[in-house]
Amino acid sequence: MSVPLFTVGFTFLFTAMLLCLLPEAFVLYFGVVAFVLFLISCIFRERTVMLVLASAFVACFLIFVKTEYVYKPVVANAGRTIEITGQMVDSDKLKVSSGELAGKTIKVTSKYVKLGLNDFVSFKAKLYALSDYSKAQNVYVGCTVYGNVDVTEYSDVYLSLPVYKRFSSFVRSVAFDLSAYLESTLLRNLPEDMAYVLFGMLIGDKSYLSDAIYEDFQQTGIVHLLAVSGFHTSLWSMLFYRFLLKRGVNMRLSAGFTILFVLAFLALTGFSKSTIRASIALIVFFLGRILSRQSDSKSSLGLAAIIILTVNPFAGGDMGFLLSFFSTLGILVIYPKMLAWFRDLFTRKIANRIVRDKLLNVVSIVLVTVSTLIFTLPVTMVMIGEVSLVSPLTNLLVTSVASTAIMLSGVAVLVSFVPVVSAFEKPLMLVSGLIIKYVLSVSSFVSTFSFATVDISSNYAMVTIAFVLILIGFSLILKASTKRTVLLSFVLVFVSLITHYLV
């Protein structure tokens, strides 16, 4: 059942991602086409095709249901001024406790009142619709506070709350405090611009970054390093897992230690929302390695996608989850083949076994990064709406070292709590700062290249890319010719973009 499980999960994710990128009307069109083709495929009894089409239809159905019966009823309130009562679950988000929006989370903007985390508040506010990206976070509307705000501090009602609410509030407080401590530690050790670049990589908060730095990152195709930590979570957890396997630790024990590593990395990033969903997917993946004697890696990855997308099909638009999924898939599909090729090459060319093994260890780390980039770069480009022509070069130059800076700065924050080993805080931060300075220098230099980016944000380009992604997706599932698929994809994109700009 391993192959069908991956097929369902991969198709589910692929469909959800495409529908989150394309206009809303495509949900209905895709659903009808998938259902009709499924009925036709039943005649020929091609099991894989039937499974792919059925999975695509289910994804369309879930997104349609959530859009029509959850998202639209909430967004329909945009423009209204209403009384809102609820609890602050983030520095700028509130969970409504009563009224039409009860149980929903909304973003709160207030110029005059600072609302405390976990406090219970009541105020009059005007609602407005948020961007589509908020769908992935289950936040659909925001509000602007008007007039007075009635605040009941959390400490005043703590004892009257149910145990589960106390626990959830405690977790939120810990995450918030970790994030604040992380920010203060970075600012204490590094110049402000470097500190906030690292803070953006760890937490996903890029609000303090200068426009120049953000524009350089965007033009060079590495803006995903600032926006999402899911990629780093996947990259480091897979490196850690393979490190344990190479040291002779058995598969199940290695997976168990890696789950602990993922949880530690999640805490290290202050439980940022961009890493939570990625961490859930990775934990499900490694649990599959523990629970099944004949566990298939792609099967576990497919199961993780199914679970997350069933809970929230809009997660197909969450870049953190997408980068985590595709980077892990790249490591599973591409990395072993590239490593085997280099192992054979070194065996033929290098006689000294010690030198050969040392060199292969260094190359393997680079190959892990390359294998993740092959699958994640197209996703990043599509989600951002730009094709960075220098992105492959820039990512090869900075992605691995940027991930290293994240890990070292996170460790520096952790050791700062311990009196004896806190002496390592400054050296670790120094190395992290030097790495970030290198990243900033590379992005600033490469961004000066002519024709660094191509805009693909138009609907025409998005539809073309959607068909290319579907083509590649089917080739992966059906194990089609890789060379033919790559050639056809390149021709389709090239002809489409030329036609688009000529017309």
Secondary structure by P-SEA (a helix, b strand, c coil): caaaaaaaaaaaaaaaaaaaacccaaaaaaaaaaaaaaaaaaaacaaaaaaaaaaaaaaaaaaaaaaacccccccccccbbbbbbbccccccbbbbcccccccbbbbbbbccccccccccbbbbbbbbbbccccccccccbbbbbccbbbbbccccccccccaaaaaaaaaaaaaaaaaaaaaaaaaacccaaaaaaaaaaaccccccccaaaaaaaaaaccccccccaaaaaaaaaaaaaaaaaaacccaaaaaaaaaaaaaaaaaaaccccccaaaaaaaaaaaaaacccccccaaaaaaaaaaaaaaacccccccaaaaaaaaaaaaaaccaaaaaaaaaaaaaaccccaaaaaaaaaaaaaaaaaaaaaaacaaaaaaaacccccaaaaaaaacaaaaaaaaaaaaaaaaaccccccccaaaaaaaaaaaaaaaaaaaaaaaaaccccccccccaaaaaaaaaaaaaaaaaaaacccaaaaaaaaaaaaaaaaaaaaac
